[in-house]
Amino acid sequence: MTSGEILEVLKAYESPMIESVELFDYYKGKNIQSGKKSLGFRIVYRSRERTLTDSEVETLHGNLVAYLLNKTSGELRG
């Protein structure tokens, strides 16, 4: 998948608490397996009605990561 396609998968995740998603880092090279790439995304979580709790954001972020990994067969770098 291209980085643009992965970005679109992230943007397709439905949540009123996700304000924006953007790619901020793309890397291929040393320490990355051949044929793979490392992508970094900036995600802004926000509610117009109230302040979000850490727990809410952590849960939403965890669900978003699981959704992305399921849709792309990607993996998290440690």
Protein Blocks (a to p, Z undefined) as FASTA:
>chain_A
ZZklmmmmmmmpgcfkbmbdcdfbdcedehiaehiacdddddddddfkbccdfklmmmmm
mmmmmmmmmmnopacdZZ
